[in-house]
Amino acid sequence: MNGQTESGGTWRAGVLAAWRDLIGLVLPRHCAGCDAPDRSLCARCRRLLSGPPQRCEEDTVFLAAEEYLPALGLPTWSLAVYAGPVRRVVLAWKSGQRPDLDEELMRVARGGIVAVADTVVPARDADDGAEPALVVVPAPSGWRRRLRRRLVARTLAFGTAEGLTEASGRTVWVADLLRRRGRSGHALGARARRRAGRTATRCLGPIPPGTACLLVDDVVTSGATLDAARAALEHAGARVVGAVVLAATPPPGTTGSAVHLSQTLPVD
């Protein structure tokens, strides 16, 4: 597990800044969400991505609490709605077309998590004042994404951990513990996808019993990926306290139309 340290954060920021400058020399810069010139992410699109965090598990198939087993629900917070400019930003980033968004979206994750820090950071032990560990775990990436180094959930995990550290004053760790094998299950039905996801997702090793883990991913739709990740971590000994995603797909019957308002207004 990699601890969040000041020197590590400074080093990553320097590398990201240098990469951003290099990309700016080679490619024309424009907002990935609305095509505004001269910036990777304009102020208006950044606001759409920046929360405040909203609970979204009840809008998913696999993360919502069952009426007869409420403990099965996984508290899940989303910073944005996956529609309009937000969707375009995420797709451009995930595809590898816009590596200049790494720093921008890491910063979004760092700022967005602050509002729920008190909820997800474990309280000190009442008897001895000990600080229980909190580990931020990115959702697993397939082998193709790992091969191409498009580890977007990992980037968000580091931003999330830094935000939690700043907000709580506690050491928060990042650990890339999960792996996924096999093909995507997007074409499967709900039950089959859940079975396939849980079978394909594994934890790299045992975790100290009761260790608090917070899952991080880019987008949640059905919740199958996060559900499988939670099952793998719990099987390894962890206690999953929740999940945070950059964006959540609008529930069926809605369009996320409010997100489109920025396109009808002057660009900053």
N, C-alpha and C positions, 0 to 999 in steps of 0.2 A: 504494500500500500504506500502511496506517495503522499506525504504530509504537505499541507499548504504552508509554504515558507515565504518570507518576504523576498529572499534572493531568488527563489524559483519563480515567483510571480513577476518580478522585475525582468528576469531573463526572458520569460515567455512574452511579456509585453514588448520587449525590444525586438525579438524575432518577428512578432506579428507586425510591428510597425515597419520594419525593414521590408518585409514581404509586401505589405500594403503599398509602400513607396515604389517598389519594383513593378508591381502590377500597374500602378498608375502611370508609369513611364511607357509601358507596352500596350495597354488597353485603354480605350476611352472610358472614363468613369462616368457612370450615371446611376441613379437610384434603382436598385433591383426591384423595387415595388411599383414605382410610377414613372420611371425614366427621367426624373428631374436631373439636370446636368450637374457635373462637378462634385458629386458625392456618391459614396457607395450606398448610403441609406439616408434619405432626407429626414428632416426633423419630424415631419408629419407621419411618415411611415414608421419611424422609430417609436413615436407615441403609440401607434396602433399595436406595436409589439411589446410594449413596456408595462402592461398590466393596468390596474392592480390585479393580482392573481384572483381567479375565480374557481370555485369548486366545480368540477365537471364530471365526476365519476358517475353520477346518476344519468348522464346522457350517453353512457357506453353500455355495451352488452355484458361485458365481463367484469367490470370493476364496481358496479352498483351493488349496494347492500341488498341482500334478499330479505324479504319481510320476515321470514321465519329464522333467518340466520344473519342478523345485522352485522355481526363481527366479520363476515366475509367481505364486506365493502372495503375498498382501498381508497383512503382520502387522496384525491388527485386534484392538483391545482394547474390551471392553464393561464398563461400570460396573455393569450390572444385567441381570436377566432380564425380558423384556417379557411379563409376566404379572401377574395379580392387581392389587394396589395400584399397582405401577409402570405397568402398562398404562393404568389409569384416569388417573393423573397425566399421562402423556404425551398421551393423547387430549384431555383437558380443555385442556391447554396448546396443542396444535396447532390445535384448533378455534377458538381465540380466546376461549373462555368464561372462561379464567382467566389474564388478563394479569398478575395478581399473582404468578404462578409464575416470571416472567422472572428476578427477582433470586434466588429460591431455587435454580433450576436452573443459573443462571450460577455460583452459589457451589458447587454440587455438582460442576460440571465443573472449576472451579478447584482444588478439593481432590482430586478423583479422579485427575487426571493426574499428580500429584506422584510417585506410585509408579513410573511408567515414564519419568520425565524423563530419566534417564541413558541410556535406550535410544533415545529419539527425538530428543534434541538432538544435532546433529552434533558430533563431537570437534574440538578445535582442530587446525589444521594442524601437523603434526609439524616442518616445516621453519621456518616463520616465525611460528608461534603465532597465525595469523589465525583469526578466529571465523567459520566458514561461517554464512550466513544460514539461519534456519528460518522458514518461512512457514506459518501455519495457514490452511487453505482450507476454508470451509464447503461442504458438498455443495450442488449447485444446487437452487434452488427454481423451481417453475413460475410462470408470469406471474400467475396468480390469487393465489397466496400473496404474491408481491411486491407486487401491487396493494393487498392488504389489510395489508401490513406484518407478516405472520406469519412472520418469518424466524427460525425456531427454531434452525436449524443455525448461523446467524450469531451468535446469542446464545451458544450453546454454544462457538463458536469463540473468542469474546472471553474467556470464562471459562477455556478451555483455555490460551490464550496467556498470560493473566495467571498461571495456575498454573505454567506452564513457566518464565516469567521469574522468579518468586519462588523456584522450586526450583533453577534453574541459575545465576541471576545474569546471564544473557545476555538480549540484546534479542530478543524473538520478535515477529514481525509477523503481522497478520491481513490477508488480501486476499480479497475477494469476487470471485474471478476467473472463476467458472463460470456459464454460463447453459444453460438447457434449454428447448427448444421442442417443441411438439406435445403430444399427450395422454399420459396415464399409460399405461404398458405392462403394468399389473398383470394384465390379462386374457389376455395372450399367454403362449405356452409359453416354456420357458427359453431356447432358442436364439434365438427371435424377439425375446424381450425384450432379450437381450444386444445383438443387432444394432440394435434400435430405440433402446436407451439410448445406444449409442456414436454413432449417427447424430445423435441429438437434443442431445447434450451438447457444448458447445464452450468453449474458453478465450477470454477477451476479447482476448488479445494474446500475443506471444511473451514468454517468461520467460528470464532469464539462464541459459545452459546449466548444468545440474548443481545448480540451486537446490533445496535440500531442502524438500519440502512435506509437511505432515501434514494428512490429510483429517479432517473432523469431520462427524458426522450425528447425528440423534436416534435412529433405529432402523435396525438391519440385519436383513434377513430372508434373501433370496437373495444379496444382495451386488451386484445388478445396478447400482444407482445408484452405489455406490462404484467398481465396476469401470469404468463409463463415465467417471466423474470422473478416475480414475487415467489412463485412456487419453488423455483430453483434455489433462491436464497434461503427460504425457510427450511427447505430440505437440508441445506448445508449448515443450519444452526442459527441463522440471523433472525432478527425481528424487523420486519419491513414497516416503517412508520408512515409511509406515504409515497407519493410520486409527484413530480413536477414536469410539465411539458411546456414547450414553447407555444404550441397552438393546439387547439382542439377542433375537430371537425364539427360543424353545426349539426344539431340533432335533426333527425328526419322531420320533414315538414317545415323546416326553417331554411333560410338562405344566407344568414349572416349578413343581410343587406346593410346593416348599420356600418359595417366595415368599409363599404364602398363609398361612404360619404366623402372621404378625402379626395376621391377622384373628381368630385364636382366643385371643389374649392381651390383657390389659388395655391400653388405650391410655394412653400417657404423658400 
